[in-house]
Amino acid sequence: MNKTIRSPALTRGRLIEAATQVFAQAGLQGATTREIARVAGVNEVTLFRHFASKEYLLKAVIENVLALQIEAIAHSEEWTQDLRVDLKHYAYLYSSMLEAQEDLIRTLIGEAKRHPEAARQIIQQAAQSLKEKLAAYLHSGQTKGTVRPDLDLIVSIDMFTGALLAGMLRRSAAMNPLSYSREDYIENCVDIFVRGISTNPL
């Protein structure tokens, strides 16, 4: 008899994938653990073996979405230490993540006022790791004299990533074709940001 053996890691991955889909379609309030388990092809008891609550599952979903960016920033030896080159690379990675998860991101934005406090904290904590790693990179630039020492790095990062998010939302919601490309928008964001934070913007 041929039995399919599911490893815990595979089951966890299926649950995260299913939760991403269900959260995007039904919202945080409308998504149920029963539906997530059904989409993942497991029973609800299995879901709770891996995740103690829907909030913990949401945390795993957000961390999974951010994993590519966190991984890219974690390996500092791969960065060129050229602000323009590195931030352009980061901006394209970040924009790709936003585009790949547009439905989920729009759901989170649309429900921002209705999120339970626990859900809000989970989203903020998951994103914090990404901000801290980019802040560490920019702080290194301050130490080396390439980034202005007077900057509030967290505010600056919020401005940069916020502009990239706004660009994705604008591109996908535009009623008429935009007069510029995705690449034009990202390149301009990077250029303006680098000019604003660099001690040698030109």
N, CA and C of each residue as an Amber inpcrd file, in Angstrom:
protein
   606
   0.8400000  -1.1830000   0.0000000   0.0000000   0.0000000   0.0000000
   0.8850000   1.2470000   0.0000000   0.5540000   2.2050000  -0.8370000
   1.3760000   3.3970000  -0.9950000   0.7900000   4.5390000  -0.1880000
   1.4460000   4.9010000   0.9170000   0.9450000   5.9740000   1.7680000
   1.7750000   7.2400000   1.5620000   1.0890000   8.3650000   1.5750000
   1.8010000   9.6330000   1.4800000   2.1690000  10.0830000   2.8870000
   3.4480000  10.2630000   3.1140000   3.9110000  10.7040000   4.4260000
   4.1670000  12.2010000   4.3600000   3.5250000  12.9430000   5.2330000
   3.7020000  14.3890000   5.2580000   4.6000000  14.7720000   6.4270000
   5.6900000  15.4080000   6.1480000   6.5770000  15.8600000   7.2180000
   5.9410000  17.0790000   7.8880000   6.2970000  17.3260000   9.1580000
   5.7790000  18.5180000   9.8480000   6.0900000  19.8070000   9.0860000
   7.2940000  19.9010000   8.5000000   7.6720000  21.1150000   7.7680000
   6.7990000  21.3100000   6.5320000   6.4930000  20.2060000   5.8360000
   5.6480000  20.2910000   4.6440000   4.2310000  20.7100000   5.0340000
   3.7190000  20.1230000   6.1090000   2.3740000  20.4700000   6.5710000
   2.3130000  21.9300000   7.0000000   3.3330000  22.3790000   7.7030000
   3.3880000  23.7790000   8.1420000   3.3930000  24.7130000   6.9260000
   4.1650000  24.3470000   5.9140000   4.2260000  25.1590000   4.7050000
   2.8810000  25.2260000   4.0000000   2.1870000  24.0900000   3.9530000
   0.8530000  24.0550000   3.3230000  -0.1320000  24.9340000   4.0880000
  -0.0370000  24.9270000   5.4030000  -0.9230000  25.7450000   6.2340000
  -0.6490000  27.2330000   6.0310000   0.6110000  27.5990000   5.9470000
   0.9520000  29.0090000   5.7230000   0.4710000  29.4630000   4.3500000
   0.6560000  28.6170000   3.3540000   0.1910000  28.9450000   1.9980000
  -1.3280000  29.0840000   1.9630000  -2.0240000  28.1600000   2.6160000
  -3.4850000  28.2140000   2.6610000  -3.9650000  29.4420000   3.4210000
  -3.3090000  29.7520000   4.5280000  -3.6970000  30.9130000   5.3290000
  -3.4990000  32.2040000   4.5460000  -2.4110000  32.2950000   3.7880000
  -2.1620000  33.4760000   2.9600000  -3.3260000  33.6860000   1.9910000
  -3.7600000  32.6040000   1.3800000  -4.8640000  32.6640000   0.4200000
  -6.1760000  33.0460000   1.1000000  -6.4780000  32.4120000   2.2250000
  -7.7560000  32.6530000   2.9050000  -7.7980000  34.0440000   3.5260000
  -6.7070000  34.4850000   4.1410000  -6.6710000  35.8430000   4.6960000
  -6.8890000  36.8700000   3.6000000  -6.2730000  36.6560000   2.4360000
  -6.4070000  37.6050000   1.3260000  -7.8330000  37.6570000   0.8050000
  -8.5120000  36.5070000   0.8010000  -9.8780000  36.4470000   0.2490000
 -10.9460000  36.8550000   1.2540000 -10.7860000  36.4030000   2.5020000
 -11.8540000  36.5890000   3.4890000 -11.5630000  37.6780000   4.5140000
 -10.3220000  38.1530000   4.5600000  -9.9550000  39.1410000   5.5760000
  -9.5870000  38.4570000   6.8850000  -9.0300000  39.2440000   7.7990000
  -8.5840000  38.6680000   9.0650000  -9.7520000  38.2030000   9.9260000
 -10.8220000  38.9690000   9.9240000 -11.9930000  38.5890000  10.7260000
 -12.7520000  37.4330000  10.0820000 -12.8750000  37.4770000   8.7600000
 -13.6650000  36.4630000   8.0670000 -12.9600000  35.1240000   7.9140000
 -11.6380000  35.1280000   7.9460000 -10.8820000  33.8720000   7.8020000
 -11.0860000  33.0110000   9.0450000 -11.3700000  31.7370000   8.8380000
 -11.5300000  30.8100000   9.9530000 -10.4600000  29.7230000   9.8810000
 -10.1150000  29.1980000  11.0340000  -9.1330000  28.1090000  11.0560000
  -9.6920000  26.8840000  10.3440000 -10.9870000  26.6960000  10.4010000
 -11.6040000  25.5570000   9.7070000 -11.3970000  25.6630000   8.2030000
 -11.6060000  26.8720000   7.6480000 -11.4380000  27.0620000   6.2160000
  -9.9690000  26.9580000   5.8160000  -9.0850000  27.4990000   6.6330000
  -7.6540000  27.4070000   6.3440000  -7.2190000  25.9500000   6.3100000
  -7.6850000  25.1720000   7.2900000  -7.3400000  23.7440000   7.3330000
  -7.8880000  23.0250000   6.1050000  -9.1190000  23.3720000   5.6990000
  -9.7270000  22.7310000   4.5240000  -8.9070000  23.0030000   3.2760000
  -8.5060000  24.2720000   3.0800000  -7.7230000  24.6370000   1.9000000
  -6.3650000  23.9450000   1.9250000  -5.8020000  23.7680000   3.1170000
  -4.4940000  23.1030000   3.2490000  -4.5970000  21.5900000   3.1090000
  -5.8190000  21.0630000   3.1720000  -6.0040000  19.6200000   3.0530000
  -5.6730000  18.8560000   4.3200000  -5.8600000  19.5240000   5.4690000
  -5.6240000  18.8640000   6.7580000  -6.8390000  19.1130000   7.6450000
  -6.8870000  18.4410000   8.8050000  -7.9870000  18.7390000   9.7170000
  -7.5890000  19.8650000  10.6700000  -8.5850000  20.4270000  11.3310000
  -8.3550000  21.6000000  12.1720000  -7.4390000  21.2850000  13.3600000
  -7.5020000  20.0660000  13.8470000  -6.6350000  19.6590000  14.9580000
  -5.1720000  19.7570000  14.5430000  -4.8830000  19.3510000  13.3090000
  -3.5120000  19.4430000  12.7930000  -3.0560000  20.8900000  12.7430000
  -3.9430000  21.7740000  12.3150000  -3.6050000  23.1980000  12.2840000
  -3.1800000  23.6710000  13.6680000  -3.9580000  23.3090000  14.6860000
  -3.6560000  23.7850000  16.0350000  -2.4320000  23.1070000  16.6410000
  -2.0240000  21.9820000  16.0850000  -0.7640000  21.3760000  16.5310000
   0.4240000  22.2340000  16.1000000   0.2700000  22.8850000  14.9490000
   1.3550000  23.7110000  14.4190000   1.2550000  25.1650000  14.8680000
   0.0440000  25.6610000  15.0130000  -0.1770000  27.0670000  15.3720000
  -1.2260000  27.1360000  16.4730000  -0.8710000  27.7730000  17.5800000
  -1.7620000  27.7980000  18.7410000  -3.0420000  28.5910000  18.4810000
  -3.0000000  29.5240000  17.5390000  -4.1720000  30.3650000  17.2780000
  -4.0880000  30.9420000  15.8730000  -5.1580000  31.5770000  15.4550000
  -5.1710000  32.2340000  14.1450000  -4.1550000  33.3690000  14.1040000
  -3.9500000  34.0350000  15.2530000  -2.9860000  35.1320000  15.3150000
  -1.5570000  34.6340000  15.0710000  -1.2210000  33.4670000  15.6420000
   0.1150000  32.9180000  15.4060000   0.2860000  32.5100000  13.9380000
  -0.7840000  32.0580000  13.3390000  -0.7370000  31.7040000  11.9250000
  -0.5510000  32.9600000  11.0800000  -1.2220000  34.0500000  11.4620000
  -1.0390000  35.3210000  10.7650000   0.4190000  35.7770000  10.8610000
   1.0040000  35.6290000  12.0430000   2.4070000  36.0080000  12.2230000
   3.3030000  35.2170000  11.2660000   3.0510000  33.9230000  11.1410000
   3.8480000  33.0800000  10.2410000   3.6720000  33.5130000   8.7910000
   2.4530000  33.8980000   8.4200000   2.1790000  34.3600000   7.0570000
   2.9840000  35.6240000   6.7580000   2.9350000  36.5990000   7.6690000
   3.6460000  37.8570000   7.4620000   5.1480000  37.6150000   7.4000000
   5.6660000  36.7800000   8.2990000   7.1010000  36.4830000   8.3000000
   7.5090000  35.7920000   7.0020000   6.6410000  34.9260000   6.4930000
   6.9330000  34.2380000   5.2260000   6.9800000  35.2280000   4.0660000
   6.0680000  36.2000000   4.0710000   6.0240000  37.2160000   3.0230000
   7.3020000  38.0500000   3.0300000   7.8170000  38.3350000   4.2340000
   8.9870000  39.1940000   4.3590000  10.3160000  38.4360000   4.2460000
  10.2390000  37.1120000   4.1780000  11.4490000  36.2840000   4.2690000
  12.4840000  36.6250000   3.2020000  12.0590000  36.8770000   1.9760000
  13.0040000  37.1690000   0.8900000  13.8010000  38.4330000   1.1900000
  13.1130000  39.4830000   1.6660000  13.8000000  40.7290000   1.9520000
  14.7320000  40.5860000   3.1530000  14.2630000  39.8710000   4.1810000
  15.0920000  39.6710000   5.3660000  16.3490000  38.8950000   5.0050000
  16.1900000  37.8700000   4.1830000  17.3290000  37.0560000   3.7500000
  18.3060000  37.8980000   2.9290000  17.7830000  38.7320000   2.0640000
  18.6400000  39.5520000   1.1970000  19.4590000  40.5460000   2.0080000
  18.8560000  41.0840000   3.0560000  19.5410000  42.0940000   3.8640000
  20.4480000  41.4560000   4.9050000  20.1550000  40.2100000   5.2850000
  20.8970000  39.5570000   6.3650000  22.3580000  39.3240000   6.0000000
  22.6350000  39.0720000   4.7240000  24.0010000  38.7530000   4.3050000
  24.7210000  40.0280000   3.8790000  25.2410000  40.7310000   4.8760000
  25.8380000  42.0410000   4.6070000  27.0540000  41.9460000   3.6900000
  27.7060000  40.7780000   3.6660000  28.8960000  40.6430000   2.8300000
  28.5550000  40.7110000   1.3430000  27.2790000  40.4980000   1.0130000
  26.8660000  40.5280000  -0.3890000  26.5150000  41.9460000  -0.8530000
  26.4670000  42.8890000   0.0910000  26.1590000  44.2680000  -0.2710000
  27.4280000  44.9590000  -0.7530000  27.2640000  45.8510000  -1.7210000
  28.4230000  46.5110000  -2.3100000  28.8880000  47.6960000  -1.4720000
  28.0430000  48.1590000  -0.5440000  28.2810000  49.3650000   0.2550000
  28.1830000  50.6290000  -0.6020000  27.6790000  50.4830000  -1.8160000
  27.3280000  51.6320000  -2.6460000  25.8400000  51.8650000  -2.4330000
  25.4870000  52.9980000  -1.8050000  24.0950000  53.2510000  -1.4300000
  23.1330000  53.0930000  -2.6020000  23.4760000  53.6900000  -3.7140000
  22.5640000  53.6750000  -4.8590000  22.3620000  52.2460000  -5.3850000
  23.4380000  51.4990000  -5.5010000  23.3530000  50.1270000  -6.0090000
  22.5780000  49.2420000  -5.0380000  22.9250000  49.3250000  -3.7550000
  22.2970000  48.4530000  -2.7610000  20.8240000  48.7820000  -2.5510000
  20.4880000  50.0580000  -2.4930000  19.0950000  50.4310000  -2.2650000
  18.2290000  50.1660000  -3.5000000  18.8370000  50.2500000  -4.6630000
  18.0940000  49.8800000  -5.8780000  17.7780000  48.3820000  -5.8610000
  18.7720000  47.5770000  -5.4860000  18.5680000  46.1350000  -5.3730000
  17.4610000  45.8430000  -4.3530000  17.5370000  46.4880000  -3.2100000
  16.5320000  46.3050000  -2.1670000  15.1420000  46.7330000  -2.6600000
  15.0830000  47.8740000  -3.3490000  13.7960000  48.4060000  -3.8150000
  13.1140000  47.4490000  -4.7850000  13.8930000  46.8270000  -5.6640000
  13.3010000  45.8720000  -6.6030000  12.8230000  44.6120000  -5.8870000
  13.5900000  44.1410000  -4.9010000  13.1550000  42.9870000  -4.1120000
  11.8690000  43.3080000  -3.3580000  11.8470000  44.4610000  -2.7260000
  10.6880000  44.8670000  -1.9230000   9.4580000  45.0360000  -2.8110000
   9.6370000  45.6630000  -3.9580000   8.5180000  45.8650000  -4.8800000
   7.9810000  44.5340000  -5.3960000   8.8740000  43.5870000  -5.6660000
   8.4420000  42.2660000  -6.1330000   7.6140000  41.5610000  -5.0610000
   8.0350000  41.6850000  -3.7950000   7.2670000  41.1000000  -2.6970000
   5.8870000  41.7380000  -2.6090000   5.8240000  43.0640000  -2.7180000
   4.5350000  43.7620000  -2.6520000   3.6110000  43.2910000  -3.7750000
   4.1500000  43.1630000  -4.9710000   3.3390000  42.7560000  -6.1190000
   2.8560000  41.3160000  -5.9780000   3.7240000  40.4500000  -5.4650000
   3.3500000  39.0400000  -5.3090000   2.2710000  38.8510000  -4.2460000
   2.2340000  39.7580000  -3.2730000   1.2820000  39.6250000  -2.1600000
   0.2450000  40.7490000  -2.1510000  -0.0500000  41.2810000  -3.3370000
  -0.9410000  42.4430000  -3.4040000  -2.2940000  42.2000000  -2.7320000
  -2.9150000  41.0480000  -2.9940000  -4.2360000  40.7850000  -2.4170000
  -4.1970000  40.8020000  -0.8960000  -3.1960000  40.1470000  -0.3230000
  -3.0690000  40.1120000   1.1340000  -2.7890000  41.5070000   1.6830000
  -1.9170000  42.2550000   1.0180000  -1.5720000  43.6000000   1.4810000
  -2.7820000  44.5190000   1.4380000  -3.5650000  44.4360000   0.3640000
  -4.7690000  45.2640000   0.2810000  -5.7660000  44.8890000   1.3840000
  -5.8470000  43.6030000   1.7070000  -6.7230000  43.1620000   2.7910000
  -6.2680000  43.7630000   4.1170000  -4.9710000  43.7040000   4.3830000
  -4.4510000  44.2390000   5.6420000  -4.6670000  45.7420000   5.7340000
  -4.4640000  46.4580000   4.6270000  -4.6970000  47.9040000   4.6240000
  -6.1790000  48.2060000   4.8470000  -7.0390000  47.4780000   4.1310000
  -8.4780000  47.7130000   4.2320000  -9.0430000  47.4330000   5.6100000
  -8.4230000  46.5330000   6.3400000  -8.9260000  46.1640000   7.6590000
  -8.1460000  46.8020000   8.8000000  -7.2820000  47.7530000   8.4750000
  -6.3780000  48.3160000   9.4890000  -7.1160000  48.8010000  10.7310000
  -8.2690000  49.4060000  10.5410000  -9.0080000  49.9480000  11.6840000
  -9.7530000  48.8750000  12.4590000  -9.9310000  47.7240000  11.8240000
 -10.7280000  46.6780000  12.4720000  -9.8860000  45.5400000  13.0430000
  -8.5670000  45.6070000  12.8630000  -7.7190000  44.5290000  13.3660000
  -7.7840000  44.4490000  14.8760000  -7.8890000  43.2720000  15.4130000
  -7.7110000  43.1280000  16.8600000  -6.3120000  43.6100000  17.2330000
  -6.1550000  44.0970000  18.4480000  -4.8570000  44.6120000  18.8920000
  -3.7510000  43.5770000  18.6950000  -4.0530000  42.3220000  18.9890000
  -3.0460000  41.2610000  18.8450000  -2.5740000  41.1540000  17.4070000
  -3.5010000  41.2490000  16.4540000  -3.1370000  41.1490000  15.0420000
  -2.2710000  42.3350000  14.6290000  -2.6080000  43.5280000  15.1110000
  -1.8070000  44.7130000  14.7780000  -0.3790000  44.5630000  15.2880000
  -0.2580000  44.0670000  16.5030000   1.0730000  43.8940000  17.0930000
   1.8850000  42.8710000  16.3080000   1.2390000  41.8010000  15.8750000
   1.9290000  40.7570000  15.1020000   2.4720000  41.3290000  13.8020000
   1.6570000  42.1070000  13.1020000   2.0810000  42.7020000  11.8330000
   3.2570000  43.6460000  12.0570000   3.1600000  44.4740000  13.1020000
   4.2310000  45.4230000  13.3940000   5.5190000  44.7070000  13.7730000
   5.4070000  43.6750000  14.6080000   6.6000000  42.9390000  15.0460000
   7.2730000  42.2220000  13.8840000   6.4720000  41.6450000  12.9950000
   7.0430000  40.9220000  11.8540000   7.7970000  41.8780000  10.9420000
   7.2340000  43.0630000  10.7060000   7.8870000  44.0400000   9.8370000
   9.0920000  44.6830000  10.5130000   9.1160000  44.6690000  11.8670000
  10.1910000  45.3240000  12.5980000  11.5590000  44.7370000  12.2680000
  11.6080000  43.4210000  12.1140000  12.8850000  42.7670000  11.8150000
  13.4760000  43.2890000  10.5130000  12.6120000  43.4510000   9.5040000
  13.0740000  43.9650000   8.2090000  13.5910000  45.3920000   8.3500000
  12.8600000  46.2360000   9.0940000  13.2760000  47.6200000   9.2850000
  14.6010000  47.6930000  10.0250000  14.7510000  46.8320000  11.0320000
  15.9720000  46.8680000  11.8360000  17.1970000  46.4940000  11.0030000
  17.0390000  45.5340000  10.0990000  18.1750000  45.1130000   9.2770000
  18.5660000  46.2120000   8.2820000  17.5710000  46.8810000   7.6930000
  17.8830000  47.9760000   6.7890000  18.4580000  49.1540000   7.5840000
  17.9310000  49.3800000   8.7910000  18.4520000  50.4490000   9.6440000
  19.9090000  50.1790000  10.0050000  20.2400000  48.8990000  10.2600000
  21.6300000  48.5480000  10.5930000  22.5480000  48.8410000   9.4080000
  22.0610000  48.5460000   8.1950000  22.8540000  48.8340000   6.9920000
  23.0910000  50.3450000   6.8640000  22.0390000  51.1320000   7.0530000
  22.1770000  52.5840000   6.9290000  23.0030000  53.1630000   8.0730000
  22.8830000  52.5830000   9.2650000  23.6940000  53.0330000  10.4000000
  25.1800000  52.8020000  10.1110000  25.4710000  51.6800000   9.4650000
  26.8460000  51.4030000   9.0510000  27.3300000  52.4920000   8.0980000
  26.4260000  52.9340000   7.2230000  26.7670000  54.0350000   6.3170000
  27.0320000  55.3290000   7.0680000  26.2790000  55.5770000   8.1470000
  26.5350000  56.7670000   8.9650000  27.9260000  56.6880000   9.5910000
  28.2770000  55.5010000  10.0860000  29.5890000  55.2980000  10.7070000
  30.7110000  55.5310000   9.6990000  30.4740000  55.1160000   8.4470000
  31.4910000  55.2670000   7.4010000  31.4780000  56.6520000   6.7670000
  30.4680000  57.4510000   7.1080000  30.4030000  58.8010000   6.5770000
  29.7130000  58.9280000   5.2390000  29.0050000  57.8640000   4.7810000
  28.3040000  57.9410000   3.4880000  26.8320000  58.3240000   3.6500000
  26.2910000  58.1720000   4.8770000  24.8960000  58.5180000   5.1640000
  24.8720000  59.6580000   6.1850000  24.0260000  60.6330000   5.9560000
  23.9380000  61.7960000   6.8510000  23.7370000  61.3630000   8.3040000
  24.5230000  61.8940000   9.2280000  24.4400000  61.4650000  10.6290000
  23.2160000  61.9910000  11.3680000  22.5450000  63.0040000  10.8130000
  21.4110000  63.6230000  11.5060000  20.0800000  62.9350000  11.2130000
  20.0830000  61.8920000  10.3910000  18.8350000  61.2560000   9.9820000
  18.2380000  60.3840000  11.0710000  16.9160000  60.3820000  11.1720000
  16.1950000  59.3640000  11.9380000  15.9910000  58.2120000  10.9580000
  16.7240000  57.1270000  11.1630000  16.7430000  56.0560000  10.1690000
  15.3910000  55.3630000  10.0240000  14.6790000  55.1440000  11.1260000
  13.3810000  54.4580000  11.0420000  12.3750000  55.2960000  10.2620000
  12.3580000  56.6060000  10.5150000  11.4750000  57.5010000   9.7540000
  11.8440000  57.4540000   8.2750000  13.1400000  57.4880000   7.9930000
  13.6000000  57.4760000   6.6000000  13.1970000  56.1830000   5.9020000
  13.3450000  55.0580000   6.5910000  12.9720000  53.7650000   6.0100000
  11.4660000  53.7050000   5.7680000  10.6810000  54.2140000   6.7020000
   9.2220000  54.2410000   6.5110000   8.8470000  55.0660000   5.2800000
   9.5330000  56.1770000   5.0850000   9.2680000  57.0120000   3.9050000
   9.5970000  56.2600000   2.6210000  10.7370000  55.5990000   2.6130000
  11.2020000  54.8770000   1.4190000  10.2760000  53.7170000   1.0760000
  10.0210000  52.8580000   2.0590000   9.1640000  51.7010000   1.7970000
   7.7170000  52.1290000   1.5430000   7.2950000  53.2170000   2.1880000
   5.9450000  53.7350000   1.9480000   5.7680000  54.2060000   0.5190000
   6.8040000  54.8350000  -0.0300000   6.7410000  55.2850000  -1.4270000
   6.6570000  54.0970000  -2.3720000   7.3980000  53.0280000  -2.0650000
   7.3510000  51.8270000  -2.9110000   5.9800000  51.1560000  -2.8310000
   5.4120000  51.1160000  -1.6370000   4.0600000  50.5680000  -1.4730000
   3.0460000  51.3980000  -2.2490000   3.1300000  52.7130000  -2.1220000
   2.2000000  53.5950000  -2.8350000   2.2980000  53.3850000  -4.3400000
   3.4970000  53.1750000  -4.8380000   3.6840000  52.9460000  -6.2650000
   2.9970000  51.6810000  -6.7300000   3.1280000  50.6060000  -5.9430000
   2.4710000  49.3450000  -6.3070000   0.9560000  49.5090000  -6.3220000
   0.4080000  50.1600000  -5.2940000  -1.0380000  50.3550000  -5.2200000
  -1.5300000  51.2290000  -6.3740000  -0.7740000  52.2400000  -6.7020000
  -1.1560000  53.1500000  -7.7960000  -1.1320000  52.4260000  -9.1370000
  -0.0910000  51.6240000  -9.3650000   0.0220000  50.9300000 -10.6590000
  -1.1360000  49.9620000 -10.8700000  -1.5010000  49.2370000  -9.8170000
  -2.5210000  48.2060000  -9.9840000  -3.9330000  48.7720000  -9.9700000
  -4.0980000  50.0010000  -9.4560000  -5.4380000  50.5830000  -9.3610000
  -5.7100000  51.6420000 -10.4250000  -4.7030000  51.9810000 -11.2340000
  -4.8540000  53.0580000 -12.2170000  -5.9450000  52.7180000 -13.2300000
  -6.8730000  53.6420000 -13.4150000  -7.9480000  53.4460000 -14.3770000
  -7.4280000  53.5660000 -15.8110000  -6.4460000  54.4450000 -15.9790000
  -5.8470000  54.6460000 -17.2960000  -4.3600000  54.2870000 -17.2280000
  -3.7630000  53.9090000 -18.3390000  -2.3270000  53.5880000 -18.3280000
  -1.5080000  54.7580000 -17.7960000  -0.5300000  54.4610000 -16.9520000
   0.3260000  55.5090000 -16.4060000   1.3350000  55.9430000 -17.4670000
   1.8160000  57.1610000 -17.3250000   2.7610000  57.6970000 -18.3050000
   4.1980000  57.2580000 -18.0230000   4.3840000  56.4410000 -16.9870000
   5.7190000  55.9680000 -16.6330000   5.6400000  54.4850000 -16.3060000
   6.7860000  53.8280000 -16.3580000   6.8400000  52.3870000 -16.1040000
   7.1340000  52.1000000 -14.6310000   6.9740000  50.8440000 -14.2680000
   7.3440000  50.3840000 -12.9220000   8.8050000  50.7240000 -12.6340000
   9.6660000  50.4570000 -13.6170000  11.0910000  50.7030000 -13.4530000
  11.3710000  52.1940000 -13.2560000  10.6710000  53.0520000 -14.0290000
  10.8520000  54.5020000 -13.8820000  10.5130000  54.9270000 -12.4570000
   9.4210000  54.3950000 -11.9370000   8.9740000  54.7760000 -10.5870000
  10.0030000  54.3530000  -9.5400000  10.4470000  53.0980000  -9.6110000
  11.3980000  52.5810000  -8.6210000  12.7190000  53.3420000  -8.7020000
  13.2010000  53.5610000  -9.9160000  14.4730000  54.2740000 -10.0840000
  14.3790000  55.6830000  -9.4970000  13.2420000  56.3470000  -9.7010000
  13.0640000  57.6990000  -9.1610000  12.9890000  57.6820000  -7.6450000
  12.2970000  56.6930000  -7.0790000  12.2340000  56.5640000  -5.6200000
  13.6340000  56.4260000  -5.0340000  14.4130000  55.5390000  -5.6270000
  15.7790000  55.3110000  -5.1380000  16.6120000  56.5880000  -5.2860000
  16.5100000  57.2310000  -6.4280000  17.3000000  58.4380000  -6.6810000
  16.9780000  59.5260000  -5.6570000  15.6980000  59.7820000  -5.4380000
  15.2880000  60.8250000  -4.4850000  15.7270000  60.4670000  -3.0670000
  15.5700000  59.1790000  -2.6980000  15.9320000  58.7420000  -1.3610000
  17.4410000  58.8560000  -1.1370000  18.2210000  58.3860000  -2.0930000
  19.6830000  58.4490000  -1.9580000  20.1480000  59.8970000  -1.8840000
  19.5780000  60.7590000  -2.7140000  19.9640000  62.1780000  -2.6710000
  19.6430000  62.7830000  -1.3110000  18.5580000  62.2880000  -0.6870000
  18.1550000  62.8510000   0.6090000  18.9900000  62.3700000   1.7800000
  19.5170000  61.1390000   1.7100000  20.2250000  60.5850000   2.8710000
  21.7360000  60.5890000   2.7290000  22.2370000  60.7360000   1.5250000
  23.6680000  60.5840000   1.2830000  24.4390000  61.8590000   1.6390000
  25.6520000  61.6770000   2.1310000  26.5230000  62.8250000   2.3610000
  27.1620000  63.2810000   1.0580000  27.0490000  62.4340000   0.0250000
  27.6010000  62.7760000  -1.2900000  26.5920000  62.3480000  -2.3440000
  25.4130000  63.0430000  -2.4220000  24.3050000  62.5930000  -3.2540000
  24.5970000  62.4990000  -4.7420000  25.5540000  63.2320000  -5.2250000
  25.8630000  63.1850000  -6.6600000  26.9630000  62.1920000  -6.9530000
